[in-house]
């Protein structure tokens, strides 16, 4: 039976339609009167006049149209009357018979009769759309272009929100590319000669299960006001566009191609007529496409293209009880390495290509990112995933810090880690290792065998050949940075800002309350010496500080006007600083994880046969305490693990659904584990700064590589790779080849050409970085884009400003509540779930009106129909919870068992890998 409220709604709709029809009728009559003339003369008088055929035809056509519209209105009214009669009968049991004549009888319940009314699409043309935000959390950025001739002109490409343009470095933002066939963008390129010409490659190339595909390459010749599709409509996803700076009608397009299957439209495409026609310059096969492409800074005919063979299926990889393949974290594409992948180079504008190999991994490669430094010596950096990533010989804890390989049959030192015993005790790059503790050495990996047997504090004697002389070095081994034997030094803080002026280091700002302010430094002070030694420039001062620890003292010789002053500054830990890039220790717990949305460490992977699995920990558990000590996030958990020794026992308290469970975990010894990938890190990437442990075949295992000869030969400089399938982004400062940046879940930087990386580059930046632009004229100035929008820095990434002026959040799902005015709720990719009013007291909704409901990846939200402040939400892995907006009360509800999945069964294990369907049951 219908409720009174339901019938009222239908009566209201009926009234609206009647009013609308009446208005149309009046309008039609008005047209008729207008055709008869405004002077209101009698009809007979008008008919006596000489007939006008044109007027007569118009009059006849108008009358015909009016008749048709009146007929349509009459039919609609008749149908509405019939429907209303049926509704009345179904809800009250009335018939056409008078009440006095009607005999009471039990009528069966009748199903509601739907109103058979067609809503014409043109009725909505005058209903305007308005943005209600929010812009405070940003959204996934895929590419950033800043015009070389105008550093205030930026274009920001989004994964699913079109293109953003700003002429004032983000103060105001113009939304572009909103009315094309797709709003998913893979890359952009600006014409270096004409700021009004822009190219866009559609289709995001990140192989997530939430990506959208495109329909080719577009071009604008009016600064983005209008666009024309220039072809390659079956390309699906485009990764890179390169424009010849000397002939801007010559353009190269790198096509990644279809994510969910094979396709022939992949590879490198070239046009020489501004996009009117295209030729396929390089095609490998129907599975491998271009993931990145770079052009020589001085020779546009020299191009290097990175190919990637990847495939995702419709079931989000390996959900449920099906065993996940080794080397995969379960969220990844089902194929991420392939024989068609690798680096290909042309020196004749794409006519001929060769595959590069010298110094690169010998196994099948995965995703590759590259950057070509524009200033001499034109260094190329590449970050490479491969089938053997994370592999290598057994670990060891005693730290020497020498990297090497066998060159011409000799064990040769190729790299020294900064501040390592090897560097401090005088070993040099290029030294040939002859003996260890008096024993002959044949190959470099024999050094690793010896180190594996050593303990921290042991001494070693190394006999070396340096050029034409023999050298003996005695060294004392230390604990590896980041282990329980030697904790990594935290980021430290001097508390100044300075610059180089006429060959002097001048302090332009002293941070209030910082170490320098406490020591008495003042704005305008000139630094003459540091620890009694000359320092060449401001960056040299900062580099020295970064090598020190909190509580260390820094002696500064300062010139202040005519006076010379000596000031000692006690360094402090930087407030809120990022931690040093973690180097894995020998302690093994057998887990991978991430920050939980409400605090604690979420376990995303439990290693088969590892200590955690043996103790009963499960994927999805949230670690809350270790031995009674609170665990704030995943890094806290890692720190606690590394403060212990193998075979130590930890009491681990975890949240599992609604319950809190405590288990005892006996830690293992990583150096004794038989793990195939002992150096796995961050979603099956590879640990930073451990290239000295992977031995002479280190270049086979992936990481960061460098070339100084246009890619002909390569050397691996670091083991780092963060979640390769989603990131693999490396950037080098155009004016300084020693400043290198790697993006990922955390953002990394190196100031020594990639030899070591720290994870403190993204302080204050949302996790998951996807692109970085570096000002070619000032390396301090950078713009970064990630899952949280885009940010700008003017101090090498020490501090970032979030430019949150654009509503580009990726809402997976939206619902509304019964608040007045109504509220909107929804989940966003990597930005949790949020709620906000459709309109505020000030008119349009602003950022401050939006309220965070939960963290993680937001998906479906639902609001209690009886309480508009009680919202239910869900996040990744099927976790659901609820929150009351007025009281702040929150509760996790565990996992949903109802799946949105083709051919799925109600399996709890499956639910952990699928978006949950969260809804209210309908009345039966």
C-alpha positions in Angstrom: 0.0 0.0 0.0 1.3 3.4 -0.8 2.1 5.9 1.9 0.4 9.3 2.0 3.9 10.8 1.5 4.3 8.8 -1.7 1.0 9.9 -3.1 1.6 13.5 -2.2 4.8 13.4 -4.2 2.8 12.0 -7.2 0.1 14.6 -6.8 2.8 17.3 -6.7 4.4 15.9 -9.9 0.9 15.8 -11.5 0.4 19.5 -10.5 3.7 20.5 -12.0 3.0 18.7 -15.2 -0.5 20.3 -15.4 1.1 23.7 -14.8 3.7 23.1 -17.4 1.1 22.0 -20.0 -1.1 25.0 -19.1 1.9 27.3 -19.8 2.6 25.6 -23.1 -1.1 26.0 -24.0 -1.0 29.7 -23.2 2.2 30.1 -25.2 0.5 28.4 -28.2 -2.5 30.6 -27.9 -0.2 33.6 -27.7 1.5 32.5 -30.9 -1.8 32.3 -32.6 -2.7 35.8 -31.5 0.5 37.2 -32.7 0.0 35.6 -36.1 -3.4 37.3 -36.3 -1.8 40.7 -35.7 -1.2 43.0 -32.7 -3.8 45.6 -33.7 -6.6 43.2 -32.7 -8.7 43.9 -35.8 -11.8 41.7 -36.4 -11.1 38.5 -38.2 -13.5 39.4 -41.0 -11.6 42.6 -41.7 -8.3 40.6 -41.9 -9.8 38.1 -44.2 -11.0 40.8 -46.6 -7.4 41.8 -47.3 -5.3 40.5 -50.1 -4.0 37.1 -49.2 -0.3 36.8 -48.5 0.9 33.3 -49.4 4.0 33.4 -47.2 2.0 34.5 -44.2 -0.6 31.9 -45.0 2.0 29.2 -45.1 3.5 30.3 -41.9 0.1 30.5 -40.3 -0.8 27.1 -41.6 2.5 25.6 -40.3 2.1 27.3 -36.9 -1.4 26.1 -36.6 -0.3 22.5 -37.5 2.5 22.6 -34.9 0.1 24.0 -32.3 -2.4 21.3 -33.0 0.2 18.6 -32.6 1.4 20.0 -29.4 -2.1 20.4 -28.0 -2.8 16.8 -29.0 0.3 15.7 -27.2 -0.7 17.7 -24.1 -4.2 16.2 -24.2 -2.8 12.7 -24.4 -0.4 13.3 -21.5 -3.2 14.7 -19.4 -5.4 11.8 -20.2 -2.6 9.3 -19.3 -2.0 11.2 -16.0 -5.7 11.1 -15.2 -5.6 7.3 -15.8 -2.5 6.9 -13.7 -3.8 9.0 -10.8 -7.0 7.0 -10.8 -5.1 3.8 -10.6 -2.9 5.2 -7.8 -6.0 6.2 -5.9 -7.6 2.7 -6.3 -4.4 0.9 -5.3 -3.8 3.0 -2.2 -7.4 3.3 -0.9 -9.3 0.4 -2.5 -11.7 2.8 -4.2 -13.6 1.9 -7.4 -16.0 3.9 -9.6 -18.9 2.5 -7.6 -20.4 4.9 -5.0 -19.4 4.2 -1.4 -23.0 3.5 -0.4 -23.3 0.8 -3.1 -19.9 -0.7 -2.4 -19.9 -3.9 -0.4 -16.9 -4.3 2.0 -14.5 -7.1 0.9 -10.9 -7.8 1.4 -8.8 -6.5 -1.4 -5.4 -8.0 -2.1 -2.4 -5.7 -1.9 -1.6 -4.2 -5.3 1.8 -3.3 -6.6 2.2 0.5 -7.3 1.5 1.5 -10.8 4.3 3.6 -12.2 3.6 6.9 -13.8 4.2 6.4 -17.5 5.5 9.8 -18.2 8.4 10.6 -20.5 10.8 13.4 -19.3 12.0 15.2 -22.3 15.8 15.8 -22.3 15.4 19.3 -23.5 13.6 20.2 -20.3 16.9 20.0 -18.5 18.8 22.4 -20.9 18.1 25.4 -18.7 19.1 23.6 -15.5 22.6 24.8 -14.8 25.3 22.7 -13.2 27.5 24.1 -10.4 30.6 22.8 -8.7 30.2 22.1 -5.0 33.7 20.9 -4.5 35.6 19.9 -2.6 39.1 21.1 -3.6 40.8 20.5 -0.2 42.1 17.0 -1.0 43.0 17.3 -4.7 43.0 14.3 -7.0 45.3 12.1 -9.1 47.7 14.1 -11.3 49.3 12.4 -14.3 51.5 15.0 -16.0 52.8 18.5 -15.5 54.0 20.9 -18.1 55.4 24.4 -17.5 56.3 26.4 -20.5 60.0 27.1 -21.0 59.5 30.7 -21.8 56.9 31.5 -19.1 57.4 29.7 -15.7 54.0 31.1 -14.6 52.1 29.2 -17.3 51.3 25.6 -16.1 49.2 22.8 -17.5 48.2 20.1 -15.1 46.8 16.8 -16.4 44.5 14.7 -14.3 43.6 11.0 -14.3 39.8 11.7 -14.7 39.2 15.4 -14.4 40.4 16.9 -17.6 43.1 19.6 -17.9 44.0 22.5 -15.6 45.6 25.7 -16.8 47.0 28.5 -14.7 48.8 31.6 -15.9 49.8 32.7 -12.4 51.5 29.6 -10.8 48.2 28.2 -9.4 46.7 31.3 -7.9 43.7 30.8 -10.2 43.0 27.7 -12.3 41.0 27.3 -15.5 39.4 24.0 -16.2 39.9 22.8 -19.8 39.3 19.7 -21.8 35.9 19.2 -20.1 33.7 18.7 -23.1 35.8 16.2 -25.1 34.9 12.5 -25.5 37.2 11.6 -22.6 38.5 13.5 -19.5 41.2 11.0 -18.7 44.7 12.3 -19.7 47.9 10.4 -20.0 50.3 13.2 -21.0 50.6 16.8 -22.3 53.2 18.7 -24.4 53.5 22.4 -25.0 54.9 23.8 -28.3 58.2 25.4 -27.3 57.8 28.1 -30.0 54.1 28.9 -29.5 52.4 29.1 -26.1 49.0 28.8 -27.7 49.7 25.3 -29.1 49.2 22.4 -26.8 49.0 18.6 -27.4 47.2 16.2 -25.2 47.5 12.4 -25.2 44.3 10.8 -23.7 44.1 7.8 -21.4 45.9 7.5 -18.1 48.8 5.1 -18.3 48.9 4.0 -14.7 47.7 0.3 -14.7 45.3 0.6 -11.7 42.0 -1.1 -11.7 40.3 2.4 -11.7 41.9 3.9 -14.8 40.0 5.2 -17.8 41.0 4.9 -21.4 41.2 7.7 -24.1 40.4 8.1 -27.7 43.6 9.4 -29.2 45.7 12.6 -29.4 44.3 16.1 -29.3 45.7 19.5 -30.4 44.8 23.0 -29.4 46.0 26.2 -31.2 44.3 28.7 -28.9 45.7 27.9 -25.6 43.3 25.2 -24.7 40.0 27.0 -25.5 39.1 24.5 -28.2 40.4 21.1 -29.2 40.7 18.9 -32.3 41.2 15.1 -32.3 44.2 14.5 -34.4 43.8 10.7 -34.6 45.1 7.5 -33.0 41.6 6.9 -31.7 42.3 3.3 -30.9 45.4 4.0 -28.8 43.5 3.7 -25.5 46.4 5.1 -23.4 49.1 7.5 -24.4 52.2 8.0 -22.2 54.4 10.7 -23.8 54.4 13.3 -26.5 57.7 14.9 -27.8 57.8 18.0 -30.0 60.8 18.7 -32.2 62.0 22.2 -30.9 63.4 23.1 -34.4 60.4 21.9 -36.4 57.3 21.9 -34.2 55.2 20.2 -36.9 57.2 17.1 -36.2 55.7 15.3 -33.2 56.3 11.9 -31.7 53.6 10.1 -29.7 54.4 7.2 -27.4 51.3 4.9 -27.2 51.0 2.4 -24.3 47.9 0.9 -25.7 45.1 -1.2 -24.3 45.4 -2.3 -20.6 42.8 -5.1 -20.7 44.0 -7.0 -23.8 46.1 -7.0 -26.9 46.0 -4.2 -29.5 48.0 -3.3 -32.6 47.9 0.4 -32.0 50.9 0.6 -29.8 54.5 1.9 -30.1 56.0 5.2 -31.4 54.0 7.3 -33.9 55.4 10.2 -35.8 53.8 13.1 -37.7 55.7 15.7 -39.8 52.6 17.8 -40.7 51.3 18.8 -37.4 49.1 15.8 -36.9 47.4 15.6 -40.3 48.9 12.2 -40.9 50.8 9.6 -38.8 53.3 6.8 -39.4 54.1 4.0 -37.0 57.9 4.6 -36.4 58.4 1.7 -33.9 56.2 -1.3 -33.2 57.4 -4.3 -31.1 54.3 -6.4 -30.7 50.6 -6.3 -29.8 51.4 -6.6 -26.0 54.2 -4.1 -25.4 53.7 -0.3 -25.7 55.6 2.9 -24.8 55.5 3.8 -21.1 58.0 6.7 -21.4 60.0 8.5 -24.1 62.8 11.1 -24.0 64.5 13.3 -26.6 68.2 14.4 -26.7 68.4 18.0 -25.4 70.4 19.1 -28.5 69.6 16.5 -31.2 65.8 15.9 -31.7 66.6 13.0 -34.0 67.9 11.0 -31.0 65.1 9.5 -29.0 64.9 6.7 -26.4 61.6 4.9 -25.9 60.8 2.6 -22.9 58.5 -0.3 -23.8 56.4 -2.1 -21.2 54.3 -5.3 -21.6 51.5 -5.3 -19.0 48.0 -6.7 -18.7 45.2 -6.4 -16.2 42.1 -8.6 -16.2 38.6 -8.1 -15.1 39.1 -9.8 -11.8 41.6 -7.4 -10.2 44.5 -9.8 -10.4 44.5 -12.6 -7.7 41.5 -12.2 -5.3 40.3 -14.8 -2.9 41.9 -18.2 -2.2 43.8 -18.4 -5.5 47.5 -18.3 -4.7 49.2 -15.1 -5.6 52.2 -15.6 -7.9 55.6 -15.0 -6.4 56.8 -11.4 -6.8 53.3 -9.9 -6.9 51.5 -8.0 -4.2 48.0 -8.9 -5.4 47.0 -5.4 -6.5 49.2 -5.4 -9.6 48.4 -6.3 -13.2 48.4 -10.0 -13.9 51.4 -9.5 -16.3 53.9 -6.8 -15.5 57.1 -8.2 -17.1 57.5 -9.2 -20.8 60.0 -10.0 -23.5 59.0 -6.9 -25.5 59.9 -4.5 -22.8 63.1 -2.5 -22.6 64.8 0.6 -24.0 64.9 1.3 -27.7 67.0 4.1 -29.3 66.9 5.9 -32.6 69.4 8.5 -33.9 67.7 9.3 -37.2 64.2 10.5 -36.2 62.6 7.0 -35.9 63.7 5.5 -39.2 65.9 2.9 -37.4 66.0 1.6 -33.8 68.1 -0.6 -31.7 67.5 -2.2 -28.3 69.9 -1.0 -25.5 71.4 -3.5 -23.2 74.9 -2.7 -21.9 74.7 -2.4 -18.1 70.9 -3.0 -18.0 69.0 -6.0 -16.5 69.3 -9.2 -18.4 65.8 -10.5 -17.3 62.5 -9.4 -18.7 61.8 -5.8 -17.8 58.7 -4.1 -16.4 57.9 -0.4 -16.1 60.7 2.1 -16.8 60.8 5.8 -16.2 63.5 8.1 -17.6 64.8 11.7 -17.5 67.4 13.4 -19.7 69.3 16.2 -18.1 69.2 19.3 -20.3 72.5 20.8 -19.2 75.9 19.2 -20.0 77.0 16.5 -19.3 73.5 15.4 -20.4 73.1 12.6 -17.9 70.3 10.2 -18.4 68.7 8.6 -15.4 66.3 5.6 -15.6 64.4 3.7 -12.9 63.8 0.1 -14.0 61.6 -2.7 -12.8 62.6 -6.2 -13.9 61.7 -9.9 -13.3 64.7 -10.3 -10.9 63.9 -7.2 -8.8 64.5 -7.8 -5.1 66.7 -10.8 -5.7 70.4 -11.3 -4.8 72.7 -13.1 -2.5 72.0 -13.5 1.2 72.1 -10.4 3.4 74.7 -9.5 5.9 74.7 -7.0 8.7 78.4 -6.0 9.0 78.7 -2.8 7.0 81.7 -2.0 4.8 79.9 0.2 2.1 81.8 -0.9 -1.0 80.1 -1.7 -4.3 81.8 -3.5 -7.1 81.8 -5.9 -10.0 84.3 -8.0 -12.0 85.9 -5.9 -14.8 88.3 -7.7 -17.1 88.6 -10.5 -14.6 89.4 -8.2 -11.7 87.3 -7.5 -8.6 86.9 -3.7 -9.0 85.4 -1.1 -6.6 82.8 0.9 -8.6 81.0 2.8 -5.8 81.4 3.8 -2.2 78.5 4.6 0.1 78.9 8.0 1.9 80.1 7.9 5.5 80.8 4.2 5.2 83.9 2.5 6.7 85.2 2.0 3.2 85.0 5.7 2.3 86.4 6.9 5.7 89.3 4.5 5.6 90.5 5.5 2.2 89.2 3.0 -0.3 88.8 4.6 -3.8 86.5 3.9 -6.8 88.6 2.0 -9.3 90.7 0.1 -6.7 91.1 -3.6 -7.6 90.7 -5.9 -4.6 93.5 -8.4 -4.4 93.4 -9.9 -0.9 91.1 -10.0 2.1 92.9 -10.7 5.5 95.8 -12.3 3.5 93.6 -14.5 1.4 93.6 -14.1 -2.4 90.4 -12.8 -4.1 89.4 -14.0 -7.5 85.9 -12.4 -7.9 84.2 -9.5 -6.2 81.5 -11.6 -4.6 84.1 -13.3 -2.4 84.1 -10.1 -0.4 80.4 -10.6 0.3 81.1 -14.1 1.5 83.7 -12.8 4.0 81.4 -10.0 5.2 78.6 -12.5 5.8 80.8 -14.2 8.4 81.8 -11.0 10.1 80.3 -9.3 13.1 79.9 -5.6 13.8 83.1 -4.3 15.2 85.3 -6.8 13.4 88.4 -5.5 11.5 89.4 -6.4 8.0 92.6 -5.9 6.1 92.2 -5.3 2.3 95.1 -5.4 -0.2 94.3 -3.2 -3.2 95.8 -2.3 -6.5 95.5 1.4 -7.3 96.8 2.2 -10.7 100.5 1.1 -10.5 100.8 0.9 -6.8 99.7 -1.5 -4.1 97.7 -0.2 -1.2 96.7 -1.8 2.1 93.7 -0.6 4.0 92.6 -1.6 7.5 89.0 -1.0 8.3 86.6 -1.6 11.2 83.1 -2.8 10.2 80.1 -1.0 11.6 76.4 -1.9 11.8 74.4 -1.2 8.7 72.5 2.1 8.8 68.9 1.5 9.8 69.6 -1.7 11.8 69.4 -2.3 15.5 73.2 -2.0 15.6 73.3 1.4 14.0 70.1 3.4 13.7 69.8 5.7 10.7 70.4 9.4 11.7 67.2 11.3 11.7 66.7 14.4 9.5 68.4 17.3 11.3 67.6 21.0 11.4 69.8 24.0 11.4 66.9 26.5 11.2 68.1 28.9 8.6 67.5 30.0 5.0 70.4 31.4 3.0 71.7 32.1 -0.5 75.0 32.7 -2.3 75.8 36.3 -2.8 79.0 37.4 -4.5 80.8 34.3 -3.3 79.5 34.5 0.2 76.9 32.5 2.2 74.4 35.1 3.5 71.6 34.0 5.9 68.4 35.6 4.7 66.1 34.1 7.4 66.5 32.7 10.9 63.6 30.4 12.0 62.1 31.6 15.2 62.7 29.1 18.0 65.1 27.0 15.8 68.6 25.9 16.7 70.3 28.8 15.0 68.0 31.3 16.7 68.8 29.8 20.0 72.5 30.0 19.3 72.3 33.7 18.4 72.6 33.7 14.6 71.0 36.7 12.9 69.6 37.6 9.6 72.3 39.0 7.4 75.1 37.0 9.0 77.7 35.8 6.6 79.1 32.2 7.1 82.9 32.2 6.7 83.8 28.7 8.0 82.1 25.6 9.2 83.9 23.5 11.8 87.1 25.4 10.9 86.8 24.5 7.2 85.9 26.6 4.2 82.5 25.9 2.6 82.0 26.7 -1.0 78.4 27.6 -1.0 75.1 27.5 0.8 74.3 24.0 -0.5 77.7 22.8 0.8 76.6 24.0 4.2 73.3 22.2 4.0 74.9 19.0 2.7 77.3 19.0 5.7 74.3 19.5 8.1 72.5 16.5 6.5 75.4 14.2 7.3 75.1 15.0 11.0 72.7 13.9 13.7 70.5 15.6 16.2 72.5 16.9 19.2 75.7 17.2 17.1 77.4 20.6 17.4 78.2 22.8 14.4 80.8 25.5 14.8 80.3 28.5 12.6 82.7 31.4 11.9 80.4 34.3 11.2 81.0 37.8 9.8 78.5 40.3 11.2 79.2 43.8 9.9 82.8 44.6 10.8 82.8 42.0 13.5 83.8 38.3 13.4 81.9 36.0 15.7 82.2 32.3 16.5 78.8 30.6 17.2 78.2 27.0 18.0 74.8 25.6 17.0 73.4 22.4 18.6 71.5 20.7 15.8 68.0 19.4 16.4 65.6 17.0 14.7 63.5 18.8 12.1 60.0 19.2 13.4 57.7 16.8 11.6 60.6 15.6 9.4 60.5 12.6 7.2 62.7 9.7 8.2 65.8 8.5 6.6 65.1 6.0 3.8 64.9 2.7 5.7 67.6 0.2 5.0 66.3 -3.3 5.7 68.0 -5.0 8.6 68.7 -8.6 9.3 65.6 -8.8 11.5 62.7 -10.5 9.7 59.0 -10.4 10.6 57.6 -11.4 7.2 55.1 -8.6 6.5 54.4 -5.7 4.3 52.0 -2.9 5.1 50.8 0.6 5.0 49.4 3.3 7.3 45.9 2.3 8.6 43.2 5.0 8.2 42.6 5.5 11.9 46.2 5.0 13.1 48.3 1.9 13.4 49.9 -0.3 10.7 47.7 -2.2 8.2 49.3 -5.5 7.2 48.7 -5.9 3.4 51.0 -9.0 2.9 52.0 -11.9 5.1 55.0 -13.8 3.8 54.4 -17.5 3.3 56.1 -19.4 6.1 57.4 -16.3 7.7 57.4 -15.4 11.5 54.1 -13.5 11.2 52.2 -16.3 9.4 53.5 -18.8 12.0 52.2 -16.6 14.8 48.8 -16.3 13.2 48.8 -12.8 11.9 46.6 -12.2 8.8 46.3 -9.8 5.9 44.0 -7.0 7.0 45.1 -7.0 10.6 45.9 -3.5 12.0 48.9 -3.5 14.4 48.0 -1.2 17.3 50.8 -2.0 19.9 54.1 -3.7 20.2 55.0 -4.9 23.7 52.4 -2.5 25.0 53.8 0.5 23.1 51.4 2.3 20.7 52.2 2.0 17.0 51.2 5.2 15.2 51.8 4.1 11.6 53.6 1.6 9.5 56.9 3.3 9.9 56.6 3.0 13.6 56.2 -0.7 13.2 59.3 -0.9 11.0 61.3 1.1 13.6 60.2 -1.2 16.4 61.2 -4.3 14.4 64.6 -2.9 13.6 65.3 -2.1 17.2 65.3 -5.8 18.0 67.5 -8.8 17.2 66.7 -12.1 15.4 64.9 -14.6 17.7 63.5 -11.8 19.9 59.8 -12.2 20.8 57.3 -9.4 20.4 53.8 -9.2 21.7 51.8 -7.7 18.9 48.2 -6.4 19.6 46.2 -6.1 16.4 42.6 -5.0 15.5 40.9 -7.8 13.5 37.4 -6.7 12.5 35.7 -5.6 15.8 38.1 -7.6 18.0 41.5 -6.9 19.4 43.8 -9.9 19.2 47.3 -10.3 20.8 49.8 -12.7 19.3 53.5 -13.4 20.0 55.9 -13.2 17.0 59.3 -14.7 17.2 61.5 -12.6 14.8 63.6 -14.4 12.2 67.0 -13.7 10.8 66.8 -12.3 7.3 70.3 -13.4 6.5 69.3 -17.0 7.0 66.0 -16.9 5.2 65.6 -18.7 1.9 63.4 -15.9 0.5 63.8 -15.6 -3.3 63.6 -11.8 -3.0 65.4 -10.8 0.2 65.5 -7.1 -0.8 61.8 -6.6 -1.5 60.5 -3.2 -0.5 57.2 -1.3 -0.8 54.7 -3.3 -2.9 57.4 -5.5 -4.4 59.8 -2.8 -5.3 63.4 -2.8 -4.0 65.1 -1.5 -0.9 67.1 1.8 -1.3 70.8 2.0 -0.6 71.6 -1.7 -0.4 73.5 -2.0 -3.7 76.6 -3.0 -1.7 74.8 -6.2 -0.7 73.6 -7.4 -4.1 77.1 -8.1 -5.4 78.7 -8.1 -8.8 75.4 -8.8 -10.6 73.6 -5.9 -9.0 72.7 -4.4 -12.4 70.5 -7.4 -13.0 68.2 -6.5 -10.2 66.7 -3.2 -11.2 66.7 0.2 -9.5 68.2 3.6 -10.6 70.6 3.6 -13.5 72.7 6.4 -15.1 74.2 6.9 -18.6 76.6 9.6 -19.7 76.8 8.5 -23.4 73.2 9.0 -24.6 72.2 5.5 -23.3 74.8 3.4 -25.0 76.1 2.2 -21.7 74.6 2.3 -18.2 75.7 1.9 -14.6 73.4 1.1 -11.7 73.7 3.8 -9.0 71.1 2.7 -6.5 68.9 -0.2 -5.7 65.8 1.9 -5.0 62.5 1.3 -6.7 59.2 2.1 -5.0 56.1 0.2 -6.2 57.3 -0.1 -9.7 54.0 -0.7 -11.6 52.4 2.5 -10.2 55.3 4.9 -10.2 58.8 4.3 -11.7 59.3 8.1 -11.9 62.8 9.6 -11.8 63.8 13.2 -12.4 67.2 15.0 -12.5 67.8 18.6 -11.9 68.4 20.2 -15.3 71.3 22.2 -14.0 72.9 19.7 -11.5 73.2 16.0 -12.4 73.9 15.2 -8.7 70.4 16.1 -7.6 68.1 13.2 -8.4 64.5 12.6 -7.3 62.4 9.4 -7.2 58.7 9.5 -6.7 56.5 6.9 -5.0 54.5 6.2 -1.9 57.2 8.4 -0.3 59.2 10.9 -2.2 63.0 10.4 -2.3 66.0 12.6 -3.1 69.7 12.3 -3.6 72.3 15.0 -3.6 75.1 12.7 -4.7 74.0 11.4 -8.1 71.8 8.7 -6.7 74.5 6.9 -4.6 72.2 7.3 -1.6 68.6 8.4 -1.3 66.6 9.8 1.7 62.8 9.7 2.0 62.4 13.3 3.3 61.7 15.0 0.0 57.9 14.9 0.3 57.4 16.4 3.7 53.8 17.7 3.7 53.0 16.2 0.3 50.3 13.7 -0.2 51.6 10.1 -0.7 51.9 8.7 -4.3 53.8 11.1 -6.5 53.4 10.8 -10.3 55.2 13.7 -11.9 57.7 16.4 -11.0 58.7 19.5 -12.9 62.0 21.2 -12.0 62.7 24.7 -13.1 65.6 24.6 -15.6 66.8 28.0 -14.4 66.4 27.4 -10.7 66.5 23.9 -9.2 65.0 25.1 -6.0 61.7 25.7 -7.8 59.7 22.5 -8.4 56.0 21.4 -8.9 55.0 17.9 -7.9 51.7 16.1 -8.7 50.3 13.0 -7.1 47.1 11.5 -5.7 46.5 14.6 -3.6 46.8 17.2 -6.3 49.8 19.5 -6.9 52.3 21.3 -4.7 55.1 23.9 -5.3 58.4 24.3 -3.5 61.1 27.0 -3.7 63.7 25.4 -1.4 64.6 22.0 -3.0 61.6 20.3 -1.5 62.2 21.1 2.1 58.8 22.8 2.2 55.8 22.5 -0.1 52.7 24.6 -0.6 49.5 22.7 -1.5 47.6 24.5 -4.3 44.2 23.2 -3.5 42.1 25.5 -5.6 40.7 23.0 -8.1 37.9 20.4 -7.4 39.5 17.4 -9.1 38.9 14.6 -6.6 38.1 11.2 -8.0 34.7 10.3 -6.6 34.0 6.6 -7.0 30.4 6.9 -5.8 28.1 9.7 -4.5 25.0 9.6 -2.3 22.9 12.2 -0.5 21.2 12.5 2.9 17.9 13.9 4.1 19.5 17.0 5.7 18.0 20.4 4.8 19.7 21.5 2.6 20.7 18.0 1.6 24.3 16.8 2.1 26.5 14.9 -0.4 28.6 11.9 0.7 31.1 10.0 -1.3 34.4 8.1 -1.5 37.5 9.3 -3.3 40.5 7.5 -4.7 43.3 7.6 -2.1 41.5 10.4 -0.3 39.1 8.7 2.0 35.3 9.5 2.3 33.9 13.0 2.7 30.7 14.8 3.2 29.5 18.3 2.6 26.4 20.4 2.0 25.0 21.0 -1.5 24.8 24.6 -0.5 26.1 26.6 2.5 24.9 29.6 4.4 27.1 31.7 2.3 25.8 30.3 -1.0 28.1 27.9 -2.7 29.9 25.2 -0.7 33.6 25.9 0.1 36.4 23.7 1.2 35.8 24.4 4.9 32.2 23.0 4.6 33.5 19.5 3.8 34.0 17.0 6.6 36.3 13.9 6.6 34.3 10.7 7.3 37.1 8.2 7.0 40.6 7.6 5.4 42.1 5.2 3.0 40.6 4.7 -0.4 37.0 5.8 -0.2 34.3 4.0 -2.1 30.6 3.7 -1.3 28.9 5.7 1.4 25.3 5.2 2.7 23.4 7.4 5.1 20.9 6.1 7.7 17.4 7.1 6.3 16.3 7.8 9.9 19.4 9.7 11.0 21.0 11.9 8.4 24.2 12.3 10.6 24.9 8.5 10.7 27.0 7.5 7.7 28.3 4.1 6.7 31.4 4.0 4.5 33.8 1.5 3.0 37.4 1.4 2.0 39.9 -0.8 0.2 39.9 -4.6 0.8 36.2 -4.5 1.5 36.5 -2.9 5.0 33.4 -1.0 6.1 32.7 1.2 9.1 30.3 3.9 10.4 30.6 7.4 11.8 28.2 9.8 13.5 28.9 13.3 12.3 27.4 15.0 15.4 29.0 12.9 18.1 32.1 11.9 16.2 31.5 8.3 17.3 33.2 5.8 14.8 33.3 2.1 14.6 34.9 -0.4 12.2 32.5 -3.1 11.1 35.0 -5.6 9.5 34.4 -6.9 6.0 31.4 -6.9 3.7 30.3 -10.2 2.2 28.3 -8.8 -0.7 30.5 -8.4 -3.7 30.5 -6.3 -6.9 32.2 -8.9 -9.1 31.4 -10.9 -12.2 30.8 -14.6 -11.4 31.6 -14.1 -7.8 30.5 -16.1 -4.8 30.0 -14.8 -1.2 33.5 -15.7 -0.1 35.0 -13.7 2.7 38.5 -14.0 1.2 37.1 -12.6 -2.1 35.6 -9.7 -0.2 39.0 -8.4 0.8 39.9 -7.6 -2.8 36.7 -6.2 -4.2 34.7 -3.0 -3.7 31.8 -3.8 -1.4 28.2 -3.1 -2.3 26.8 -1.2 0.6 23.1 -0.4 0.5 19.8 -0.5 2.4 17.5 -3.5 1.9 14.4 -2.7 -0.2 11.0 -3.5 1.3 9.6 -6.9 0.4 
